[in-house]
Amino acid sequence: MKDHSLDSMDLLWLAGLARALVGDAAAGEDLAQDAALAALQGPGPSHAPPRAWLAGVTRRMAARRFRDESRRRDRERNVAQP
C-alpha cells in the first residue's frame, strides 16, 4: 500500500476475506498474513483503492495455493500408483 500501513479494520477485513476464499480458519489466517506482508513490502496500488488492490493480491495468492495444492496431490497420487 502506498503508505505501507494497514489499520486494524483493514486487517479484520482482510482476515474475513481470506477465510472466505479458502474456507478454513487456519489457512485463512496464513493467507491473510501473507497478503498483509505483501502489502507492506510491495509498491501498493497505483490507481486502485487500497482494499481493491489488497483483495486482488489475496485472491491471486489463494488461487496459487489451490493450484499448487492440486498439483501436489496429483504428483503424490502418481507416485503412489504401482
Helices and strands as residue ranges (DSSP letters): H 8-22, H 25-41, H 50-80
